Amino acid sequence: MLISGETPLSRIVDIDQLLTKQGKDTKFTNFIIGNAVEEKTGFIGKADILSDIERKAKQNGIVAIAGGLRGGKSSLLKVTSSHLIDAGNAQSSSAIYCASFSRKDKVAEMARDITDDRKRKIGKKNKKIGQVITFDEIETVGESAFPDFVDLIKTLRSAGNIVILNVIGDLNCDGNVSLELPEKDKKRLLTTVGNSIVVNRLFTDEETRQLVSGGKSPLFSPALIDYLANEAGGHPLLGALLAGTMFSVLRKLKTGELQLNQIMPEFAEEIHGYLKRGGQFSEPTDCVMERGFNPLTWEYSEKFKRQPDEKIYRNMLPRVSSTFFKNWLIEYLAKRP
């Protein structure tokens, strides 16, 4: 894979130009690639989004986080739960992954599990304060089970719990798209959620720099941080992948497994290989295109009665300022039927 333009790797003389002292002394990093951030101390940025979720959750008892795959929605669920408990708005949390609830009987089973979990965690505590209950990937709930699922979240909210949902795409847009909820289920959900919807977003430039730096004591030189941040295109998954792979490659340089002129080819091959085999951006790209957007130009073809919310779909993919992502995207689009 060809990378155009100058990079901090183009004319390096030694590793001191790429790693800080902290980077040279560190053996292992905590870049989380593809998984949700479990601890709030490891969560980066998005303070405005967290604040909006918490405000709407406290006001309405329910909130839906809209966005694309691998953009950090699951991490937002976990961190928001912790914040609400710390603030005394909930006594404990229950996290539900919806992919296994495809039938009505499974939703009934889910309801029993939540009740049992509440009894275990709250017991004889102040029962006026409920739990924060999060539902991840609700678009995977089966169509036949969805009416019962909506009734369940209404019941949970009425019982004094806070309910937070993750959902792919634009709830307010008509028309069916493969990754999103069917249109009739969106309408059912909207009757319950109303306007209590928060749109997940990509990282700002500063948040991206914070991510790829590797912590309060940066691992990489300023020039390398700038390069990685630009290549991340604001996407947390791609940023963590780039930084984690770069650190691994530079460790090989330090141990003598690689020579200076092998760094960029090794780095590019690792990243491109992951993008090609991982499928982390192919599904969101397909979703964006089904909605009528061209992910290279962001022109919109009037495919639906109502134009979807462009910011939701833009936030599904890295910015095309990322050379790695743009090259992958061009190649992927060329291969699509």
N, C-alpha and C positions, 0 to 999 in steps of 0.2 A: 504494500500500500504506500503510495507516494504522499509525502507531507510537503506542501509548498511553503516557501517563505523561511525566514530565519527563525530559529528557536534557540533557547539557552543551551541546547545540546549541540548546536552546530559547530561552535569553535571553542569548546572547552579545552583547558590544558590539564586540569586536575579536579578531583572531586570536591575540593574546597569551594569551587565556583557554583556547586549545586546543593550541597548539604551544609547545614549549620553544624556547630559543635553538638547541639542536641541531636540532630539527625544522625551524626556519625556515632554517637554514643548509644542511640536507641536501637534495640534489637527487634522489637515487635511494635506494631502500630495497631490502632483500634479503628481503622477505616471499616465501616460497616457497608458491605456491598450487597444490595438487594434485599436485606432483611430490615424489619422494623427496629427502630431504636428502642430498647427496652427500658433504659434508665433515663430519667429526665436530665441528669447531669451530662449525658452524652448528646442531648438534643441541641441543635444549632439553629439560631435565627427564628424567623416567622413569629415574632412576638405579637405583631398586629393580628395575625390570624388566630393565634391562641387566645388573645384577649376577646376577639369577636366571637369565637366558639363559646368561651366561658360565659360571656354576657348573654348570648342568645339562649344558652342552655339554662341559665338561672332564671331568665325571663319567661321562657316558654316550656321548659321541661324537656324539650326535644330539639335537636339540631341535626341537619344533614350536611356532611362535608362532600362537596362535589369536586371531581377532578379525574385525572387519568391514572393508569397503572404506574406503579413504581415511582410515584411523585412524592411520597411521604405521608399519605393519608393515614396509614396504620400507625405510624409514629405519632401523628397528631392525636389519634385516639388515646394512645397510652399516656402521653404527656398531659393531655387535658384531664384525664381521669385522676392522675396524681395531683394536679393543681386543685381540682374541685374538692378532693378529699382533704388536702392540706388546708384549704380555706374553710373547712367545716360545712360545705354544701352537700356532702355525701359521706357516709360512714365507711363504705368499702366499694369495691368494683367487681363487676363480672364482665369478662370479655368473651364474646360469642363470635366464632368464625362460621359464616353462614353456608359455606359450600356444601355441607353435608345435609342441609335441610331442604330437600327437594320435594318432599311429600307433606301432606297435611298432618299425618301422624307424627312426623319428625318435628313439626312446629309445636305440637302438643307436648312432645318429649322435651323440647327446648324450654317450654314454659315451666314444666315440673323441675327441670334442672336449675333454672333461675330461682324458683321459690325455695328449693332445698339449699341453694348456695346462700341466699339471703338469711335463712334461718341459722345456718352454720356461722356466718360472719357477723351478724348483728345480734342474734339471740335476744337477750333481755336489755339491750342498749336502748337508747332513745329511738323509738320506732317512728317518730315523726320525721326523722331524717332518713331518707332511703339510700339506695345505692346509685352509683353511676354505672349504667349498663351500656356497653358498646357493641355494635354489630358491624362486623367487617365484611365487605364484599356482598352487600345485600342483593346485588343483581344476580347472584347465583341461587337465590331462593327460587324454587320451582313455581311456574305460573299457577298451577292448581293450588299451591300452598300460600300464595302471596296474600290473598284476602285475609286468611287466618293470621298471617304474620303481621299485617297492619293492625288487626284487632289486638294482637298481643302487645305491640308497642304502645297502643292507646291505653290498654289496661295497666301496663307498667308505669306510664306517666301519671295516670290517675291515682296510682297507689303511692305517689310521692317520690318516685325515682326520676333520675335524669337519664334520658336516652340519647345516645349519639350514634349516628349512622354514617357509614362510608358508602358512596355511590359513584359509579363511573358516569361521566357525561353530564348533559344539560337536562335537568328535570323539567324545565319549562318548554323544551322544544318538541314539536310533534314529529312523528315518523319513527320507525323502528330501525335501530342500528344494532349490529350483532352483539357488541360488548355491553350495551346499555340495557336498562330495564325496558320491557315492552311498553308501548305508549299507554295502554290501559292501566298498567301497574304504576306508572309515573303519576297518573291522575289520582289513583287511590292514595299514593303516598303524599302527594301535595295537599290533599284534603286534611291530612294530619299534621304535616310539617309546616304548611303555609309558606310564609316568606322567611322562615328560620333556616336559611341555607347559607353556607359559607363556602367560597370558592378557594380551593387550595391553589397555591401559586409556586412558580419556580423561585429559586433563591435570587436575592439581589446580588450585585457584584461583591459587596462587602461580605455578605453571608457566604458566598462561594469561596472567597479568599480565606475566610475563617475555616471552612470545611477542609480545603486542600492543604492548608498550612499544617494540619496535624495536631493542633492544640495551642494552648497559650504560649508555649515556647516553640516557635516554628521549626519544622524539620528541614525545610527547603530554603534556598536563597530567595531574596525578593524577586529576582528576575524569573526564577523557576515557578514561584507561586503565581506570578502574573500570567505566565504561559499556561499553567494548569487551569487557572480560573477561567481564562478565555476559552480554553478547549472544553471545559465542562458545560459551557452554554447555559449556566444557571440550574442545571439538573442535578439533584443530590446523588442519584445513582451513578451517573457518569462521572461526577466530581470525585466521589469516593473510589470508583474504579481507576480513574486516571492517577490519583494520588497514591493509592495502594500499590498499583503496578509500578509506578515510578520508583517508589521506595524499594520495592523488591529488586528491580533492575539495578539500582544504584548500590544495593547491598552486594550484588554479584560483582560489580566493578570494584568495590572495596576489598572483596575476598579474592580477586584475581580471576574469577570465573569468566569475566567479560573484559574486553579491551575498550578504550574510549570510542573507537570508531564503530563499535558494535551496539552502543547504547540505544541510539535512535531506531535502528532496524528491529532490535529486540522489543523495545517499547511499543513501536507501531504494530508489530506482528501480534503481540499479546492483546492489545486493545482491539485491533480489527478482528482477531479471532473470536474474542468474547462477543463483540457486536454481531458477528455473523451467526454464531451458534446459540447465543443466549436467548434470542427472541424477546428481549426486554423492551425493545422499541418497535418491533414489527406490529404487534397488536394495537398499541396506541396510534401508530401511523395509519393503520387500516381504519381505525375508528374515526380519526380526523378526516380521512378521505371520504368515508361513507357519509360524513356530515356535509360534504361538499367543499371542503377546504383543500387547497393545494399546499402541502406543508413546506414547499420550497418558496413559493411566492405569497402565500396566504391570500390569494384571490379566492373569492367565494362564488360557486355556481349555484344559482337559485334552484335548489333541488327540493326544498321543503317549503311548506306554506309560510313558515315563520323562520327568519334567519336565526340560527343558534347563537349562543353567547360565545363570541370569538375568543374571549380571554380564557374560557374553560378549556378550549381545544389547544390554544397556544401553550397553555401550561401543562400539556401532556408530553411535550417533546422538548429536548434541548434546543436552544437557539441555534440557528444555522450559522452563526458566527464560529461555531465549533467546527474546525476542519475535519476532525474524526467523524463527527456525526453527519456533517453534510456529505462527505464522501460515501459513508455507509448508506445514507438516504438515497443519493443518486443511484447507487448500485442496486439498492433494494427496489426502487421504483422502476428501474429498467427491467427487472426480472418479474415484476407483477404481471399477471395475465391481462 
